């Protein structure tokens, strides 16, 4: 049933002009009008709602279940994050923060290289059978596109989560086959553990080996320059020869001082001996025979006195007389008046001969010391010239030695660092102490699908579309359909309205 309304022609027009024609106004609806009009379009809205809802139900019925496998990792600080400089010790032992370590591990874990290695390990046909079948039939360029699509599908199905201020990484992978979901996640964890070692440990050993070989070449050139320098200057061992020359020079200098002292002593003794030789007589008396008569007579007088004492007193006249004779004879002997020479013999003076012998010895010794001194002075001059030559060559020698020692030290340092790097790399490749697998993935027993969300979305979309269709139909309708809408739209009072039936 349709309702038509009309207004009185006697109604006053609006201020400012004549009333406009009804066709130039848009209807103004209230809530009651909209409800009534929506009810009038209920069949259209119901048809649109049911059509979209049926399509949504069909789409939801076609949704398959998917299974989500879970795994978790514990990330800790490892030695590969500790800074170990290649040259020097500046900053050694510095390590990043826990957040930086976690970000690095998440970046490595989510890299395409890990996903590609996982696909290569399990096989494309095992993870995505449809893509595997298409890959087997496609050409080279198409195969690359299919492989990229598989990696993109893995990125969509893989979820990596890490809560702030924690060291745990949670992983999940969704697949329609529960066994494949668990296999893919476990393989991805294994490939991540292998790939992170190559990323974090790096190739320092090769760089250190190249640098070591470069230093070895420079060391060989420096050693050749060093040997050429020694050969050109006729030096076997510079330091040993320098030390030997210093020792010889010191010994010669000491010997020179000793010879000069000995020569001075010999010349002094020679001068004294020469004066003594000049003063000493060449011939002296060897011996002479003395006259013993006075002594014999004195002895006889003493014997006579002793005989008189046996008969006289000591103060008797005979004893005093003989005492006077004895005293007079003793005084004569003491004065030398009773000494006489009966025979005398002369010969060469032994002192003169000794002094002459000593003089000759000292002259020979002095001559020998002078010759030794001249030889020592010549040797000192030669040694001094060699030392001065070595002193002139020493700066160049020291420069060559410094270059050789520095290069040798660098070679040893880089060799040690290369061995340390190789050992650290071997240890890092053989252990995962800082990455612990808390939980490995297992095949999930319960799957999930998007059937319920699709049904809910289809219902809401069908309801929204039906309402939109009804509103569009109302807005596109021409004329006034209710008295209230007519009055609001034309700003004229509706005097009467009649319910009209639609013609057959």
LUMGURO-72953 format. One record per residue (C-alpha): x, y, z. Coordinates in steps of 0.5 Angstrom, whole numbers, padded with zeros to 4 digits, always signed. Layout:
N
XYZ...
END
This chain:
504
+0000+0000+0000+0003+0007-0002+0001+0013+0002+0001+0020-0002+0001+0027+0001-0001+0034-0002-0001+0041+0001-0006+0047+0001-0005+0051-0005-0007+0057-0001-0001+0056+0004+0003+0062+0004+0010+0062+0000+0016+0063+0004+0019+0070+0005+0023+0072-0001+0019+0069-0007+0015+0064-0010+0015+0057-0007+0020+0053-0011+0017+0047-0015+0017+0040-0011+0022+0037-0016+0028+0042-0013+0028+0040-0006+0031+0033-0003+0027+0030+0002+0028+0030+0009+0027+0024+0013+0027+0023+0021+0028+0017+0024+0021+0014+0024+0021+0016+0017+0028+0012+0015+0025+0006+0019+0019+0006+0015+0022+0006+0009+0027+0001+0011+0022-0004+0012+0019-0002+0006+0025-0005+0003+0026-0011+0007+0025-0016+0001+0031-0013-0003+0035-0012+0004+0034-0019+0005+0036-0022-0002+0042-0018-0001+0044-0021+0006+0042-0028+0004+0046-0028-0002+0052-0025+0001+0052-0030+0007+0051-0036+0003+0057-0034-0001+0061-0033+0005+0058-0040+0008+0061-0043+0002+0068-0040+0002+0068-0042+0010+0067-0049+0008+0073-0049+0003+0077-0047+0009+0082-0052+0011+0085-0053+0018+0092-0051+0019+0097-0053+0024+0102-0049+0028+0108-0052+0031+0112-0048+0037+0119-0047+0039+0123-0043+0043+0131-0041+0044+0135-0038+0050+0140-0032+0047+0146-0031+0052+0152-0027+0051+0157-0031+0047+0165-0030+0046+0163-0028+0038+0160-0022+0041+0166-0020+0045+0171-0015+0041+0178-0018+0040+0182-0013+0036+0186-0015+0030+0192-0010+0032+0193-0008+0039+0189-0008+0045+0185-0002+0045+0178-0004+0047+0179-0011+0048+0173-0015+0052+0168-0010+0050+0161-0013+0049+0154-0010+0046+0148-0010+0051+0143-0015+0051+0138-0012+0047+0143-0011+0042+0145-0018+0042+0138-0020+0042+0136-0016+0035+0142-0019+0032+0140-0026+0033+0133-0024+0031+0136-0021+0025+0140-0027+0023+0134-0032+0025+0129-0028+0020+0134-0028+0014+0132-0030+0008+0139-0034+0008+0136-0039+0013+0129-0040+0010+0133-0042+0004+0137-0047+0007+0131-0050+0011+0128-0051+0004+0134-0054+0001+0135-0058+0007+0128-0061+0007+0126-0060-0001+0121-0055-0004+0116-0061-0005+0116-0063+0002+0114-0056+0005+0110-0054-0001+0108-0060-0006+0104-0055-0011+0110-0051-0012+0115-0057-0012+0111-0060-0018+0111-0053-0021+0118-0052-0020+0120-0059-0023+0116-0057-0030+0118-0050-0030+0124-0047-0034+0130-0043-0030+0127-0036-0030+0120-0039-0027+0124-0043-0022+0127-0037-0019+0120-0034-0019+0117-0040-0016+0123-0041-0011+0122-0033-0009+0114-0035-0008+0116-0041-0003+0121-0036+0001+0115-0031+0001+0110-0036+0004+0115-0039+0009+0116-0031+0011+0108-0031+0012+0108-0037+0016+0113-0036+0020+0113-0032+0027+0118-0030+0031+0117-0026+0038+0121-0023+0043+0119-0020+0049+0123-0014+0052+0128-0015+0057+0128-0022+0056+0133-0027+0053+0128-0032+0050+0126-0032+0043+0119-0036+0041+0118-0038+0034+0112-0041+0031+0111-0044+0024+0104-0045+0021+0102-0051+0016+0097-0055+0013+0101-0061+0015+0103-0062+0023+0109-0066+0021+0111-0061+0016+0110-0056+0021+0115-0059+0026+0120-0061+0021+0120-0054+0018+0121-0051+0025+0126-0056+0027+0130-0055+0021+0130-0048+0021+0133-0047+0028+0138-0052+0026+0140-0048+0020+0140-0042+0024+0145-0045+0029+0150-0046+0023+0149-0040+0019+0150-0035+0025+0157-0038+0026+0159-0036+0019+0156-0029+0020+0159-0028+0027+0165-0031+0027+0167-0029+0020+0173-0030+0016+0179-0026+0020+0183-0032+0019+0184-0031+0012+0185-0023+0013+0190-0025+0018+0194-0030+0014+0194-0025+0008+0197-0020+0013+0202-0024+0016+0204-0026+0009+0205-0019+0007+0209-0018+0013+0213-0024+0011+0215-0022+0004+0217-0015+0007+0221-0019+0013+0225-0023+0007+0226-0016+0004+0229-0013+0010+0233-0019+0012+0236-0019+0005+0238-0012+0005+0241-0013+0012+0245-0019+0009+0247-0015+0004+0249-0009+0008+0254-0014+0012+0257-0017+0006+0259-0010+0003+0262-0008+0009+0266-0015+0011+0262-0016+0017+0260-0022+0020+0256-0020+0026+0256-0013+0027+0254-0013+0035+0259-0019+0036+0265-0015+0032+0263-0008+0036+0263-0012+0043+0270-0015+0041+0273-0009+0038+0271-0005+0045+0274-0011+0049+0280-0011+0045+0281-0004+0045+0280-0004+0052+0285-0009+0053+0290-0006+0049+0289+0001+0052+0290-0003+0059+0296-0006+0056+0299+0001+0053+0298+0004+0060+0302-0002+0063+0307-0002+0058+0308+0006+0059+0309+0005+0067+0314-0001+0066+0318+0003+0061+0318+0009+0066+0320+0005+0071+0325+0001+0067+0328+0008+0065+0328+0011+0072+0332+0005+0074+0336+0005+0068+0338+0012+0070+0340+0011+0077+0344+0004+0075+0348+0009+0070+0350+0014+0075+0352+0008+0080+0356+0005+0075+0359+0011+0074+0361+0012+0081+0363+0005+0082+0370+0003+0081+0372-0003+0076+0377-0006+0080+0378-0007+0088+0382-0011+0093+0380-0018+0093+0383-0020+0100+0389-0018+0104+0393-0022+0110+0394-0018+0117+0400-0019+0122+0397-0022+0128+0403-0021+0133+0400-0016+0137+0394-0020+0138+0398-0026+0140+0402-0022+0145+0396-0019+0148+0394-0026+0149+0400-0028+0152+0400-0022+0157+0393-0024+0159+0395-0031+0161+0401-0029+0165+0397-0024+0169+0392-0030+0170+0398-0034+0173+0400-0028+0177+0394-0028+0180+0395-0035+0182+0401-0032+0187+0399-0025+0188+0394-0021+0190+0390-0016+0185+0393-0010+0188+0400-0013+0188+0406-0009+0184+0407-0015+0179+0400-0015+0177+0399-0008+0177+0405-0008+0172+0402-0013+0167+0395-0010+0167+0399-0003+0165+0402-0007+0159+0395-0011+0157+0392-0004+0157+0397+0000+0153+0397-0006+0148+0389-0006+0147+0390+0001+0146+0395+0000+0141+0391-0005+0137+0384-0001+0138+0388+0005+0135+0390+0001+0129+0397+0002+0130+0399-0006+0131+0395-0008+0124+0400-0009+0119+0399-0012+0112+0403-0018+0110+0400-0020+0103+0394-0016+0098+0390-0018+0092+0386-0014+0087+0381-0016+0082+0374-0014+0078+0369-0011+0083+0363-0015+0083+0358-0009+0085+0361-0006+0079+0359-0012+0075+0353-0013+0078+0351-0006+0076+0353-0007+0069+0349-0013+0068+0343-0009+0071+0344-0003+0067+0345-0008+0060+0338-0012+0063+0335-0005+0064+0337-0002+0057+0334-0009+0054+0328-0009+0058+0327-0001+0056+0328-0003+0049+0323-0009+0049+0318-0004+0052+0319+0001+0047+0318-0004+0041+0312-0007+0045+0309+0000+0046+0310+0002+0039+0306-0005+0037+0301-0003+0042+0300+0004+0039+0299+0001+0032+0294-0004+0034+0290+0001+0038+0290+0006+0032+0288+0000+0027+0282-0002+0032+0280+0005+0033+0279+0006+0026+0275+0000+0026+0271+0002+0031+0270+0009+0028+0268+0005+0022+0263+0001+0026+0260+0008+0029+0259+0011+0022+0256+0005+0020+0252+0004+0026+0246+0008+0024+0244+0005+0018+0245-0002+0021+0241+0000+0027+0235+0002+0022+0236-0005+0018+0236-0008+0025+0230-0004+0027+0226-0006+0021+0227-0013+0021+0226-0014+0029+0219-0010+0028+0217-0014+0022+0219-0020+0025+0215-0018+0031+0209-0017+0027+0210-0023+0023+0210-0027+0030+0204-0023+0033+0200-0024+0027+0201-0031+0027+0199-0032+0034+0193-0028+0032+0192-0032+0027+0192-0038+0031+0188-0035+0036+0183-0033+0031+0183-0041+0028+0182-0043+0035+0176-0039+0037+0173-0040+0030+0174-0048+0031+0171-0047+0039+0165-0042+0036+0163-0047+0030+0164-0053+0035+0159-0050+0041+0153-0046+0042+0154-0045+0049+0150-0038+0048+0144-0041+0044+0140-0046+0048+0134-0049+0045+0129-0049+0050+0124-0053+0046+0124-0056+0040+0118-0056+0035+0113-0062+0035+0108-0064+0031+0101-0061+0034+0095-0065+0035+0090-0059+0034+0089-0055+0028+0086-0049+0027+0082-0046+0021+0079-0039+0019+0072-0042+0018+0069-0038+0024+0072-0032+0023+0070-0032+0015+0063-0034+0017+0063-0028+0022+0066-0023+0017+0061-0026+0012+0055-0025+0016+0057-0018+0018+0059-0016+0011+0052-0019+0009+0049-0015+0014+0052-0008+0012+0051-0009+0005+0044-0010+0006+0043-0004+0010+0047+0000+0005+0043-0003-0001+0036-0001+0003+0039+0006+0004+0041+0007-0003+0034+0005-0005+0031+0010-0001+0036+0016-0003+0035+0014-0010+0027+0014-0009+0024+0021-0012+0018+0024-0009+0015+0025-0002+0013+0018+0001+0011+0020+0008+0007+0027+0011+0012+0028+0016+0018+0028+0011+0014+0032+0006+0012+0038+0011+0020+0038+0013+0022+0038+0006+0018+0043+0003+0017+0047+0010+0009+0047+0009+0004+0044+0013+0001+0038+0010-0007+0039+0011-0009+0032+0009-0006+0025+0006-0010+0019+0004-0008+0012+0003-0008+0010-0004-0007+0003-0007-0002+0001-0012-0006-0001-0018-0005-0008-0021
END
